[in-house]
Amino acid sequence: MRNIAPILELLSNSQTNYLATLDALPADRWMQRPQTDAWSAAEITVHLTMVEHGVQKAAQRVLAAPPIEVPFLKRFHLPVSMSSVRLFKAKTPVPVKAERLGEKPELVAALTNARQGTVDFLEANREKNLETYRAPHPLLGMLDLYQWHEFLAYHQDRHRKQLRAIVDSFHP
């Protein structure tokens, strides 16, 4: 069983840094794409919220079943921290739907609520060994539930970097 404090700190820091970067975005640029093939700040925020909810839904499902034995070699995976690296453009398995877009205050509140759900899940399962519960990540490989929650922080940091580039593109 792992100490969840470092994961909670990672999640808190990634959320704080993302929201600070979001605050640097001019209000009139919230829905504007910097390029035709790039997401707007609104789309990035919706994507992060959807991923956060998706991980929590999957974590609840995985935790509801007995842990499955994963062969030793299948436990190897890419480092979760690689999720924050922007060397290549990853194709998301969670597309952003236009009807989910909205005003900044509502979408930021949704992201904040989703992150609180993540923290609540970890707190509620503090006494369980989440290393024994695993699910595959489409790029990284088989992750345990602690690693999935670390992934959320690194994934948000990846998109914070993307958001920073958007902010910078509007301030040449």
C-alpha positions in Angstrom: 0.0 0.0 0.0 1.4 3.4 -1.0 1.3 6.7 0.7 -1.2 8.8 -1.4 0.2 12.1 -0.1 2.7 12.5 -3.0 -0.1 11.7 -5.5 -2.4 14.2 -3.9 0.3 16.8 -4.1 1.0 16.1 -7.7 -2.7 16.4 -8.5 -3.0 19.7 -6.6 0.1 21.2 -8.2 -1.0 20.2 -11.7 -4.5 21.7 -11.1 -3.0 24.9 -9.6 -0.6 25.4 -12.5 -3.2 24.7 -15.2 -5.6 27.2 -13.7 -2.9 29.8 -13.3 -2.0 29.4 -17.0 -5.7 29.6 -17.9 -5.9 32.9 -16.0 -3.3 34.3 -18.4 -5.6 33.7 -21.4 -7.5 36.7 -22.6 -11.2 36.2 -22.0 -12.1 36.8 -25.6 -9.8 34.0 -26.7 -11.5 31.2 -24.6 -13.1 29.5 -27.6 -10.6 30.6 -30.2 -8.3 28.0 -31.8 -4.8 29.3 -32.4 -4.7 27.2 -35.5 -7.2 25.2 -37.4 -5.8 21.8 -36.3 -5.3 22.9 -32.6 -7.7 22.9 -29.7 -9.0 26.0 -28.0 -8.6 26.5 -24.2 -12.3 25.5 -23.9 -11.7 22.3 -25.8 -8.6 21.4 -23.7 -10.5 22.0 -20.5 -13.4 19.9 -21.6 -11.0 17.1 -22.7 -9.3 17.2 -19.2 -12.7 17.0 -17.5 -13.8 14.1 -19.7 -10.5 12.2 -19.1 -10.8 12.8 -15.3 -14.3 11.4 -15.2 -13.4 8.5 -17.5 -10.5 7.5 -15.2 -12.7 7.7 -12.1 -15.5 5.6 -13.8 -12.9 3.0 -14.8 -11.3 3.0 -11.4 -14.6 2.4 -9.7 -15.3 -0.5 -12.1 -11.9 -2.0 -11.6 -12.1 -1.7 -7.8 -15.6 -3.3 -7.7 -14.2 -6.5 -9.1 -11.5 -8.7 -7.5 -8.0 -7.8 -8.5 -6.8 -9.7 -11.5 -3.4 -11.4 -11.6 -1.3 -9.7 -14.3 1.7 -11.6 -15.5 5.0 -10.1 -14.5 6.1 -9.1 -18.0 2.8 -7.4 -18.7 3.3 -5.2 -15.7 6.0 -3.3 -17.5 4.9 0.1 -18.9 6.3 3.4 -20.0 6.9 5.8 -17.2 3.7 7.7 -16.3 5.6 11.0 -16.3 6.0 10.6 -20.1 2.4 11.8 -20.3 3.6 15.4 -19.7 6.1 15.3 -22.6 4.9 17.0 -25.8 7.3 15.5 -28.3 4.5 14.2 -30.5 0.8 14.9 -31.0 -1.2 12.1 -29.4 -4.6 11.2 -30.9 -7.1 11.1 -28.0 -9.4 8.2 -27.6 -11.8 10.7 -25.9 -12.9 13.2 -28.5 -14.3 16.6 -27.5 -17.9 17.1 -28.5 -19.0 20.6 -29.5 -22.1 20.4 -27.3 -19.9 20.1 -24.2 -18.3 23.4 -24.8 -19.4 26.4 -22.8 -18.4 29.5 -20.9 -15.1 29.5 -19.0 -16.6 29.7 -15.4 -18.8 26.7 -16.0 -16.1 24.6 -17.6 -13.5 25.5 -15.0 -16.0 24.6 -12.3 -16.6 21.2 -14.0 -12.9 20.5 -14.1 -12.5 21.5 -10.5 -15.4 19.2 -9.5 -13.9 16.4 -11.5 -10.6 16.8 -9.7 -12.3 16.9 -6.4 -13.9 13.5 -7.3 -10.4 12.2 -8.0 -9.2 13.3 -4.6 -12.3 12.0 -2.9 -11.7 8.6 -4.6 -8.1 8.4 -3.3 -9.1 9.5 0.2 -12.0 7.0 0.3 -9.6 4.2 -0.7 -6.6 5.2 1.4 -6.6 1.9 3.3 -6.8 -0.3 0.1 -3.8 -1.5 -1.8 -4.5 0.1 -5.2 -1.4 -1.5 -6.7 -3.2 -4.8 -7.1 -5.9 -3.2 -9.3 -4.8 -2.6 -12.8 -6.2 -1.4 -16.2 -4.5 -0.8 -19.5 -3.6 2.6 -20.8 -3.7 2.9 -24.6 -0.1 4.2 -24.9 1.6 3.6 -21.6 0.6 0.0 -20.9 -0.8 -1.7 -17.9 -1.1 0.8 -15.0 -2.2 0.2 -11.4 -4.7 2.6 -9.9 -2.1 4.7 -8.2 -0.3 5.2 -11.5 -3.6 6.1 -13.2 -4.0 8.9 -10.7 -0.5 10.1 -11.3 -1.3 9.9 -15.0 -4.1 12.5 -14.5 -1.6 15.0 -13.1 1.0 14.5 -15.8 -1.7 14.5 -18.5 -3.0 17.8 -17.2 0.6 19.2 -17.2 0.9 18.2 -20.8 -2.1 20.2 -21.7 -0.9 23.1 -19.5 2.1 23.3 -21.8 -0.3 23.2 -24.8 -2.4 26.0 -23.1 0.8 28.0 -22.4 1.6 27.8 -26.2 -1.9 29.1 -26.9 -1.5 32.0 -24.5 1.9 32.8 -26.0 0.5 32.7 -29.5 -2.0 35.5 -28.6 0.8 37.6 -27.2 3.6 37.6 -29.8 
